[in-house]
Amino acid sequence: MKVGIIRCLQTENFCPGTFDFKAIADKTGVFEGVEEDIELVGFISCGGCPGKNAILRAKKMVKLGADTIVLASCIEKGTPLGYKCPFAKMMKDSLVKGLAENIKILDYTHE
């Protein structure tokens, strides 16, 4: 599995992505049960509200080899801010519509 992670720009100043990377390494969270090796292709923000750059950034990571795009927990679960992104559904819908059908889209990284 080759993964590209899109994170919330608002968390970038205080979250280094440690729990996202740990979830990949330990195969926990959304990666639980993945038997194949997981390679991180990219880790980038959505570009800021309303997240309309997410699709362009996802397409770039796919071009670089990602077969799976993950919306980080900060977007879908509100971790660690306690505030889920109000544009999460719009971002996911644009990924589903704009990426090839064979590209997996996952809703979060870690609990």
N, C-alpha and C positions, 0 to 999 in steps of 0.2 A: 504494500500500500504506500503510495506517495501522496503526502498530505500537504495542503496549503491551508493555513489558518488565517482567518480574517478576524481582527479584534476591534474593540471600540476605541476610537481616538481619545475619548475622555479619560480612559484608564491608563493611557500611555505614560503619563507623568509619574505614576507611582507603582505600576505593575510591570515587572520585567518579563512576565510570561512564564515564570518558574513552574506554576502548577499545570500549565498547558504542556510544557515540555516533560514534566514528571509523568503526566497521564500517558503520554506517548511512550516514554521509556519503560514504565511499569505496566503498560496496557491496562489502565484503569479508566473509569469514566466511560465515555463513548467508545473507547478503544478496547474495552473488556471483551474478551472472546476472539479478538483478531489473532489469527495464528501466524500470519505472514509477518515478515519484518516490516517496520514502519519507518519510512524516511520522510523527514521534514523538508519540503521543497521551498516553502516560504512562510513568513510570519509578518503580516502587514495590517495596518489599520484600515478601517472602512473609508477613511478620508474625511471623516467628520459628518455631522448631521446634515442632510438626512440619509447618509450612507449610499448615495448614488454612485460613488466611485468603486463600490464593492465589486460590481460586475466586471469593470475594466481590470481591476486588480486580480480577480479570480481568473479571468481569461489569460492574463500574463502568467500566473502560476501554472495553469493547465499547459500553456505553451512551453513552460520549463519542465513539464513532466508530471505534474500533479494529476492523480486520478480521483482524488477526493478533496473536496473543499469543506472546511469546518468553520462554522460560526462559533467563535470562542464563547465560553461561558459568560463573559462580561456582556455579551450581546443578548443571548437567549435566556440566561438565568439571572442577570443583573449582578453577578459575582464580580468583584467584591463590593460594589457600590450599594447593592440592595435595590437597584433600580434597573429594571429590564428596559432595553432599548425600545422606544416607541416605534422605531422603523424596522424592527427585526423581521416582521412578516413581509414587508415590502422588499427588503434585501433578499430574503430567501426566495420569494416569488421571482425576482429578477434573475437570480442564479438558476433556478429551475428552468425558466424560460430562455435564458441566454447561453446556457452551457449545453454541450452535447449530452444526450440521454445516458451515455455510459459513464458520465462523471457523477460520483456519489456526492451528496450534500448532507452533512451531518449537523445536528442542531446545537451541540455544545461540546466542550472538551472534557471538563472535570466537574465533579459534584460541588 
